[in-house]
Amino acid sequence: MENNVYDKFERLKAYLKDLGSVAVAFSGGADSAFLLKTAQEVLKDQVIALTAKSASFPERELLDAEEFCKKAGIRQLICESKELELEGFCRNPKNRCYICKKALFEKLKETARLNGMAYVAEGSNLDDTGDYRPGLLAIAELDIKSPLREAGLTKREIRQLSKEMGLPTWNKPSYACLASRFVYGETITKEKLAMVEKAEQKLLDLGFGQMRVRIHGTMARIEVLPEELERLVCREIREDIVKSFCLYGFSYVTMDLMGYRTGSMNETLSEEEKHYGG
């Protein structure tokens, strides 16, 4: 059956084999980890991992990515993205992701070329075509390969295959860069990125898995899974969160009653703005 997950997996491996050699943009998340490991199985030493180091990328994610490559025996190169220095990025326009991805993948392409890799690949999957993602435009313009989308693999299928492969990332919560926590038009600073990183780490330490801390000025808007809302407002936990968040620099701490959802900052965009990238 054409849409069977294992047929898609075979299609992915065939696609990677045709590339010959590839540098995988590796964030340490479930999708890019699955892509990287599959590429290693197919291409052996003709694959490297390229990981961005930036103010928008939490230290914990970088450490996870480094540990994954070390255990898998995959050569990894760390690339400084310096997105805060990009023209327009800190003003957080609606096409912020495009600005960042364009500059980052230009750097990754050059790094791949210098290291003898024919292509650069990234880990977006079939589900990523549904939300507003201007970064995908930059990926298309630069001819960055998207093997998981080409194979028609969904997030659920990637997690299933990752579990069968024994990858530690199979059930890792979805993640997006810290800049996505800012309302469009609000200035992005290194200090505010650090506030969000500390706040999300606090929630992780308290046992919340899939979550986000959105920042609106000095107000934090917490998104957790609906089934965890009750635990979030438990007195002991609530008071601990408020105390910590205030120490990080937040003046107000709120809970989003709609719960966690991807791209909640895009909900205020019109269809026209989504179409034209803001």
GUZA-425464 format. One record per residue (C-alpha): residue in three letters; x, y, z. Coordinates in steps of 0.1 Angstrom, whole numbers, plus 5000, padded with zeros to 4 digits. Layout:
N
alaXYZ/...
END
This chain:
278
met500050005000/glu501550334988/asn500750535020/asn502050275044/val504550415068/tyr507150155059/asp506750245022/lys507350605031/phe510450495051/glu511850315021/arg511050614999/leu513050835024/lys516050605023/ala516050594985/tyr515850974983/leu518751005007/lys520850754987/asp520350954956/leu521751264973/gly525051084977/ser526251305006/val524351545028/ala524751795057/val521651775080/ala520552085098/phe520251925132/ser518452085161/gly518251785183/gly514451755179/ala512551435170/asp512351515132/ser515951615125/ala517251335148/phe515251075128/leu516451235095/leu520051245107/lys520150885119/thr518450755088/ala520950945066/gln523850795086/glu522450445080/val522150505043/leu525150725035/lys527550615063/asp530350865066/gln528951085038/val526751275063/ile527451545088/ala525351735113/leu525152115113/thr523752265145/ala523052635151/lys524252805182/ser522353125190/ala520453335215/ser517253185202/phe518352825208/pro518352705244/glu521552565259/arg519752245268/glu518852185232/leu522452235220/leu523751995247/asp521051735237/ala522151765200/glu525851725209/glu525151425230/phe523051265203/cys525851305177/lys528451185201/lys526650865209/ala525750795172/gly529350865161/ile528251145137/arg530551435129/gln528951755141/leu529752115133/ile528452405154/cys527552715134/glu527053065150/ser523853205136/lys524053565151/glu520453635141/leu520153925165/glu522554105141/leu520454055110/glu518754365095/gly515054365106/phe515154055128/cys514954225162/arg511854425151/asn510154095148/pro508154145116/lys505753885104/asn508453735081/arg510953715109/cys511353345103/tyr512153405067/ile514953655075/cys516553415100/lys516253095080/lys517553265048/ala520753385066/leu521253065085/phe520852825056/glu523153035034/lys525752985061/leu524952605063/lys525252565026/glu528652725026/thr529752505055/ala528452195037/arg530352295006/leu533652345025/asn533252005040/gly532551825008/met528851765012/ala526651794981/tyr523451904997/val521952045029/ala518751885042/glu516351995069/gly513751815090/ser510351965082/asn507651695078/leu504251685060/asp502351835089/asp504552155087/thr502752265056/gly499552355075/asp500752645096/tyr502152985087/arg505852905081/pro507653175061/gly510952995068/leu509852725043/leu510052995015/ala513753055023/ile514352685023/ala512752654988/glu514652954975/leu518052804986/asp517252454973/ile517552305007/lys516251945007/ser513351835028/pro513551455027/leu510751395053/arg508251595033/glu509351445001/ala508651095015/gly505251215028/leu506051135065/thr503951295092/lys505051375128/arg503151075142/glu504850845117/ile508250985124/arg507750925161/gln506650575154/leu509650495133/ser511950665157/lys510650455186/glu511250135165/met514750255158/gly515450305195/leu516050675192/pro515850865225/thr514051155207/trp511050955197/asn508751115223/lys510651445227/pro508251735229/ser507951955198/tyr510152265199/ala510452595180/cys513052875184/leu512553115213/ala511853405189/ser508553235181/arg507453325216/phe507253695209/val504153875196/tyr504754015161/gly506154375163/glu507554335197/thr511354395199/ile513354085204/thr516354125227/lys518953885242/glu517653965276/lys514053875268/leu515053555250/ala516953465282/met513753535303/val511753295281/glu514453025282/lys514653035320/ala510853035323/glu510452735300/gln513252555317/lys511352615350/leu508252445336/leu510352155323/asp511952115357/leu508452095372/gly507551815349/phe505551995322/gly506351845288/gln504752005258/met504452375267/arg505352725257/val505853055275/arg504753335252/ile506053685261/his503954005258/gly506054295271/thr506754185306/met503753945308/ala504253575305/arg501453365289/ile501853005298/glu500552725274/val500452375287/leu498452065275/pro494752095285/glu495151795308/glu497851975327/leu495952295333/glu494652185367/arg498152095379/leu499452435367/val497152615391/cys497752385420/arg498752635448/glu502252505455/ile503252485418/arg501452815409/glu503253005437/asp506552855427/ile506152955391/val505053305399/lys507953365423/ser510453225397/phe509053415367/cys509153745386/leu512853685394/tyr513453625357/gly511953975349/phe508253915343/ser505754155359/tyr502653935352/val502253565349/thr499153435331/met497753095320/asp496253045285/leu492952865290/met493052735254/gly496152535263/tyr499252455242/arg498952475204/thr501552535177/gly501852875161/ser499453055186/met501253385177/asn500053335141/glu496353335151/thr496153715147/leu497453715111/ser494953755083/glu494953505054/glu496553765032/glu499353825056/lys500053455058/his500053425020/tyr502453715014/gly504653645044/gly503653965063/
END
